[in-house]
Every structure is written in structure tokens, then in C-alpha cells.
Amino acid sequence: MKKIKNKLKATETHADIYDKIGGAGGGSKSKSRKLKKLKVKKKDDSPSSDRITDSFMEGHGYSQTDFDTRKPNTYTYLNDKGKIKAYTVTSSAGKYKKVGVSQTTFKKPTLKQLKDWMGY
């Protein structure tokens, strides 16, 4: 550590003291302000690739369509970022049975999300 020639004042803060002696990290605040923080992109290690999604959906009887349709047991990609819509047949029990199509939208689905959706 460097020796300080002047005495420290009682009103000085820790930041002032670190600036005088060069900081705990070896540099002063003025140096750290000049350094740009580099953004590190995290590699997406989640199993959310289109190939896994396609394999899972086709293995469960769904077919991929290139356009947004409401046919049962189909799915379509909405954009290049992995967002998909899946359409499933639904029916209600009771006196008046109703059959319809429900829509589920996923943003980059993982294998776990797809399994939870299918009820594994």
C-alpha cells in the first residue's frame, strides 16, 4: 500500500480514502469509470432447440404447419425466436358436451415445460 503524506480528515468517507490509496481493487474510481463493462452473452444451455420441440411434438401426434391455423393437434412457429402455438382438442363433460380447440403459447419451450404441459 502507498503511504499517504497528508493526514486523513475525520469527514472523509471510505470512498475518499480508497481514492487516495488507489482503491481496494488496485485502481481508483476515475480509472474504473473509464473501463467499459463488456456484456457477456450466456450460452443458452437449456434444451429449448427447435429440433427437440419438433421431435417431442411429432412424437405425441402433433404436426407442424407453416401458417397459424386452429386445427387440432397442430403447432406452428410464430417467429425466429422459438415462440410456438400449439392447438389441442378439448371437450367438456356434462349434459351438453362441447368440443373445441384450445391454444397454448410457449416462449422457447424447454423439454420440462413440454412434459408438464402433456401431463408427465
N, C-alpha and C positions, 0 to 999 in steps of 0.2 A: 504494500500500500504506500501511496505517496504521503509525505508529511506535509501538513498544512502550516504555512508560516503564520497566518492570522488565527487568532483565537475564534472559536465558534461562539456565536451570539446565542443567547437564550431564546430568541424569537425565531431561530432558523428551524425549518422543518426537515424531516428526513430526506425529502427530495432535494432540498438545497444542499445538504451535506453530501449526498451521493453525487450531485453535480460537481461539487468541488473536488472530491477524491476520485472521480472517474466512474462512479456507479458500481453497483454490486456485480453487474454483468460484464464489466470491463469497458464500458463506453458511457458517454454522457447522454443526456436527453437529446441534445442537439444532433448527435450522431444517429440516435435511434429514429429520430423524426425523418432523417434523410433516407433511411433504408426503406425500400418498398417491401411490403409483405407480399410474398408470392402465394397465389392461391393454388393449393394442391388439390387436384381433382382426385377424388376417391374412385378407385376402380370398383365398378358395380359387381360385387361378388354374389349378389342374390340370384337365385335360379329363376330369373324372370325373362329368359330369352324367348323370342318368338317360336323357336323350334320346340322348346319344352311345352309351351302353351298349345301349339298346334298338335303335338303328339298326344297330350293329355285330352284335349277336346275331341279329337278324332277317335281316340280310344274309347270314349264314352258315347259315341254315336252322333256327335255334332259334326256339321260340315261347314266349311268356311265359304262365305260369299264375298264378292268384291264390292257390293253395294249394301246400303242399310235397308234390310228387309225385316219384316216381322214374322217370318216363317219359323215354326217351332224347330228346335234342335239345330239352330244355326248360330254362327258367330261371325262378326266382322271387325276388322281393324279400323279405328276411326282416324288415326294419324300415324306418323312415323315413330312416335314415342312409346308405342306399345299399348295404347289405350284400346280396349276392346269392349264390344257389346255382345252379350250372349242372350239368346231367346229360348225360353223353356215353356213347355206345356204346363198349364195349371188347371186344376179343377176344384170345385168346391163340393163339399158333401152336404146333404140335407134334402129337403123336399124338392127344391128346384136346383138341379145340378147344372152348374155353369162351367163351361170350358173356355179357357182363354190362353193368352200368351203373356208371360211375364218377361221383363227385360232386366238384366243385371249388367252394370257397367263396372269395369275394372281398369285401374290405372297401373300399368306394368304388373300384372298379377304374378305372384310367386307360386311355386308349387303348393306350398302350405295353404295359401288363400284359395286356390282352386279346389284342393281337397276338402277344406272346410265348407266351401260352397256346395260341393257334391254330397256332403254329409258323412265323410270318412271319420 
